[in-house]
Amino acid sequence: MSDPVAGAATPQGAGPGRIGRYRWAVCALLFFAITINYIDRQVLGVLKPVLEVELGWNENDYANIVVAFQAAYAIGLLGFGRFMDVIGARWGLAVAVTVWSLAAMAHAGARSAIQFAIARFVLGLGESGGFPASVKAVSEWFPKRERALATGIFNAGSNVGALLTPIVVPLIVVTMGWRWAFILTGLTGFVWLAVWLLLYRQPRDHPRLGAAELAHIESDSADPPGRVGWRVIAFRRETWAFLLGKFITDPVWWLFLFWLPDFFAKTYDLNILSFGPPLVAVYLLADVGSVGGGWLSSRLIARGWTVNRARKGTMLLCALCATPISIAVFADNLLVAVGVIGLAAAAHQGWSANLYTLVSDVFPRRAVATVVGFGAAGGAVGGMFISKFAGWTLETTGSYVPLLAFAGTAYLIALGVIHLLTPRLAPVSLPAE
């Protein structure tokens, strides 16, 4: 397996035995895109304690704003998945970043919960293109044996974005006000966009890609030609295994993103300046899990394990690591709570890296973004349910116990469903539509 470090591309004249590393530069671009994606969506969660006071929100108001984002995210995923397979990752991701960056900046002009919900809805539509495009790009730029690691690396951007936000946003709020937090974070997307359009092409069209690396990328058997539509993938068990896996486990990550700052603030009497370090610790651990989960299954495959055994074995380990989170609400010590929540966050990201990779393990490249969009929409719908449940639970009981109990069991349930539907993870043959 090649060294996963982005570096200079191999020249076209490089010898046949030397494999370049330009594909890891592409992976780095995807990493930064997902980092920005998560910064823009996480700003609201960090500002929740401030906006509740300044704008007079209650728990149900906040939940409805989050649901607006998730509803748009689900709708957008259904469209963006197919859109990416038709238009390609380069322009598809460019459109997505443009939409979500403008929407992120628009939050600065909101004055009410309804206006915030509208801005969040447009943000959700744009951000829904991030993961289908990234998985599509990985399927184009990496052979199967490296895809879980590449997915784990770009997926780690979600953790980096989530840990940078509680560091940067409080500083902006204290010095410039909360509206500038939305404006400045939204602007970063346009900086990334310029670099992306300059550097990204498909492998065969890229002038900086060496022949040896191109051969390495294309070492898997070629996919049949043609496009795949909804009618082809919607009735596959493999599609529903991915969708139900996302539906059951994505709600846990939505809880982390939108309620973890509130959990630390209310459980341990922290504020916008002091809950930053616990959040940073949690998402640093999540980064380790994201890269480690992708590395582990790829390493096991390299050692001779079947794809089925390596992916599911890694996912089982992640599911077991998430179970202790249910005790976090009872921990008297903040460090203990951070430890068990951080372990669960790492487990989720290791799980997620492998769950996304299941799609490219069994589906041809021409169907990857469509399936990812279809399944991730299920994850967003699951997030809508947990958001409404969280708002109702906290408004009526003020307790996080039911929410953390769900988080501790979701992954084992999801793995059972995935194994029931896809016991072997065999590649599927799809006709063109």
N, C-alpha and C positions, 0 to 999 in steps of 0.2 A: 504494500500500500504506500502511495506517495506521501511525502512529507506535507502535511496540511498547512503550509505557510505560503501566503500570497507573496509572489515575488515577480521578478522580471520575466517576461515571456521568452521562451526559447525562439531564437531566430529561425527563419524558414530554412536556412541552410544547415541546421543542427544535424548531427549524426543520428542515425536511426535508433541507437541504443539509449539516447538521452531524452528522457521525458521532461518536458517543461512543466511549469507550475502556473500558467496563466489562468487555468480554471479556478485556482484558489483566489486569484484577484477578483474574479466574477463572484465567487462566494463571499468575499469581503464586501463587495458592493451590496449584495443582498442582505448581509448582516447589518449594514448601516441603514438600509431602507427600513428593515423591521425595527431597528432601534428608534428611528424617527417616528415610525408608526405608533410605537408604544408610548413614546414621550407624549405625543399629541393626545392619545386617548387617556393617559394616566393623569394628566394635569387636573382634570376635574376631581378625581379621587383625592388628590393631595389637597385641593382647595375646599373640599367638602366642609370641614369645620368652619372655615372662614365664610363661605357662601351661605351656610345655614344661618349664621348670625346676621350677615349683611343683607341678605335677601329674604330672610324669614322662612326658609324651607323647613318642612318636616321630613320624616323618613320616607313617607309615601311619595312626596314630591320628588325627592332625590331618586327613588326607585323608578318612577315614571320617566325621568330624564334618561336614566341608564337604559331602560327598556326601549326608548326611542332609538338609541344608538344600536342596540342589539337587533331590533326589528329591521332597521335599514341594513345592518350587516348581513342578516340572513337573506334578505331580498337581493342585495348586491352580490352575494356569493353565488346565488343561483345563476345570475346573469354573467358575472365576471369570469366564472370558471369556463363557460363556453366561449366567452369573448376572448380569453387568453389563448385558447386552443385555435381560434380562428385567426386572430391578429398577431399572435406571438408575444413573447415575454417583453421584448424591448419597448414597443409602443403601448402595450397593454399596461405595464407597470408605470410608464410615464403618465398615462391618463389618470391612473389611480392616485399617484402622488400629487398631481396637480389639484385634483378634486379635494383630497383630504387636507392638503395644506391650506387652501383657501377657506375651507370649512373651519379648520382649527382657528384661523385668525378671526373668523366671523364671530366666535364666542365673545370676543372683547366688546362687541356692540350689544350683547344681550342684556336685558334689564329684568326679565321675569323668567319663571320656570318654563313657561310655554316657549319663549324665545330661545332659551337654552335647549329645550327639547328639539326645536327645529334645526338649530345648528348641529346638535348631536346626530340627528337623523342624516344630514348631508355628510357629516364626518364618517358615519358608519358606512354609507354607500361607497365613499372613496376608499376607506381602509379595507373594505372587503376584498379589494383586488390584490392586496399585499402578499398573502400566502399562496393563492393559486398561481400567481405569476412567479413567485420564488420557487415553488416546487416544480413548476414547468421549466424554469431556467436550469435547475439542478438536473432534471431528467435529460436536458439537452447537452449539458456540459460535463456530466460525470457518468462513468460506468456504474452498474448496479452495486458493485462491491464497495464503492466509496460514497454512495448517496446518503446513507444514514448519517455518516460523519459530516458531510456537507450540510445536510438538513439540520443536524444538531448545532452546527456552527452558526448558520444564519438564524436559526430559531433562538439562539442565545441572545440575539439582538433584542428580543422581547424582554429579557431579564435586565440587560444593560439599560434599555430605555426606562424600564420601571425603577431601576435603582438610581439613575441619573436624575429623574424627575423630582424626588423628594430632596435632592441636594440643591438643584438649580432653581426650582420654582420658589421655595421660601426666600431665597436671596433676591429674586426678582420682585416678589411681593413686598418685601420689607423696603427695598430701595425705590421701586417704580410703581407699585400697585398691582393688584391681581389681574387687571385687564392686559397688562403688558406681558404677563406670563403666556397668555394665548397667542399674542402677536409674535413674540420672538421665537417661540417654539415652532409656530407655523411656518416662519420664514426659512427654517433650516431645510425644509423639504425642497425648496427651489434650488438651493445650493447643491444638494445631492442630485437633483434632476439634471443639471448641466453636466455633471461628471458621468452620469449613467448614459446619456445620449451620446456622449463623446466616446465612451469606451466599450459599450456592449454591442455585440453582434452575435449571430449564431456561429458555432465553431467553424463550419466550412466557409463562412464568409469573412472570417476575421483575419486581417492582414498580419497580426502579431502572433498568430498561433503556429507553432512548429509542426512539422509532419509527424514526428514521433508522438507528440501529445494528442494530436487529432486522431491518430490510430488508437491510442490508449482510450480516448473518450468513446470511440466507435467500436470498441472491442466486443461489446455485446452483439447478439444477432440483430439484424435490421428489422425494424417494424414494417408491417405491410402498409401500403399507401392508403390515403383516404382519411376523412374525418369521421368522428364518432359523435352521434347526437344523443339526446336525452332518451329516446326510445330504446337505444341499444344498452345504455348503462343502468337505467332506472330499475330494471328487473333482474339485476345480477345480485347474488348473495354477497359477493365481495364488496359491492357498493354499499350495501346496507350494513355490513360488518363495520366498515369505516364510519358511516353516518351514525350508527348507534354508539360506537365507541366515543365519538365526539359529543353526541347528545348527553351521554351519561357523565363524562369527565370534564368537558369544557366549563360547565358551571362552577367547578372548584376554582379554576383560574380566574373567572370573572369575579368571584368572591375576593380573591387576593387583590385584584386590580382596583376594585371600586369600594371595598369595605375594609381592607386591612389597615389603612391609615386611621379610619374611624375606630376599629377594634383597639389599636394601640392607644389612641387618644382617650377613649372612654374606660378601657380596662386598667390602664396604667397611668392615667391622668397626664398624658403627654400633650403637647401642642404642636403647631405647624413647624416650629423650629427644633423641637426635641424628638419627634417621632421619625425624623429622617434617618438617624443611624440604625435603629432596628429594621427599617424597611430596606436600607442598603444591605445589611447583613443577610436578610432573607433572599434578596434577589442575587446577591453574590453566590450564595449556595445554589440558587436556581440555575445560574450560569454553569456551575460545575456539573449539575445534573444534566443539563441540556447537551453539553459537549461529551460528558462521560457516558450518557446513555447511548448516543450515536456511536461513540468510539467502541463501546463494549460489544454491541451486536455486530459491528463491522469486523472487530477483532476476532470474535467467535467464528464468523463466516470464514475469515482468512485461515483459521486453525482447523477448518474442515467441517464445522457444524453446518447443517442445512439452514437455509434462510428461515424456514418455519420455526425450527428449534431456537435459533439465535434471537430472532425478533421476540418471540413469545416468552422465552426465558428471561430476557432483559426486561420485558414489560411486567412479568410477574415480580421480579425483584423490585421494580419501581412501585408496583401496587402495594407490596408489603411495607415499603419504606413510608408510604403515605398514611398508614393506619394510626400511628401515634398522635396525629394532629388533634384528635378528639379530646386529648387531655390539656390542650393549650389554655383553654378558658379557666381551668382550675389551678394553673401554675401561679404560685405566689411570687416567683422570681421571674423578672422580665427576660433574663438570659435563657431560662428553660423554655419559655414560650417562643422566643426567637428561634431557639434550636429546633424544636419540633415542627414549627411552621416552616422554617427554612428547609428542613429535611423533606417535608411534604412538597414544597415548591420545587426542590431539586427533583423529586420523584415525578412530579407532573411533567417537568420539561424533558426528562429522560424518556418518559412514557410518550410524550407528544412527538419527539423526534422520530421514534420508531413507528408510531401510529401513522404519521404522514408518509413515512417511507414504505409502509405496506402498500400504498397505492401504486407507487412506481415498481414495487416488487411483482405485482400481479397484473397491472394494466399496461398496455403499450403507451409510448410517449404521447401519441396523438390524442389519448383520452385522459391523460393525467390531470390537467387543470380542470376539466369538466367534472371529473369524479371528486377532486379535492373541493371544488366549489359546492357541489351537491352535498357532500358530507359535512363540510364546515358550516353550511347553513343550518344543518341539524344541531351543531354545537351552539350556534347563536340562539336558536330557538330554546335549547336547554338553558342557556344563560338568561333568557327572558323569564322563564319559570322561576329560576333561583332568585332573580332580582325582585320579582314581585313577592316571593316567599320571604326573602330577607327583609324587605320593607315592612311587610305585615308583621313578621316575627319581632323585629326590633321595635316597631311602634307599639305593639301590644304587650310584649314581655320584657323587652330590653335585654334579652339573653342571646348569646352567640352559640349556646350549647347545641341546639338542633342543626345549625348550619355546619358546625365543625364535625358533628357526628356523621352527617352526610358526606363530608369531604373525606373522612377516614375510610369509608366503605365503597365509594364509587368505583375505584379502579379495579378492585377484585370482581365486582359485578360486571363491569364492562369487559374485562378479559374473558370471563366466562361466556359472554354473548359473542365476542369475536371468535373465540375458538369453536363455539357451536356452529357458527355460520361458515367459517373458513378453517376447517381442521388441518388443511395441508398447505395453504397459501400457494397453490399452484398457479402459474401464469395462465391468463385467460386469452382466448382468441376471439377477437371482436370483428364482426363484419362492418364495413363502412356504411354509413347511412346515406 
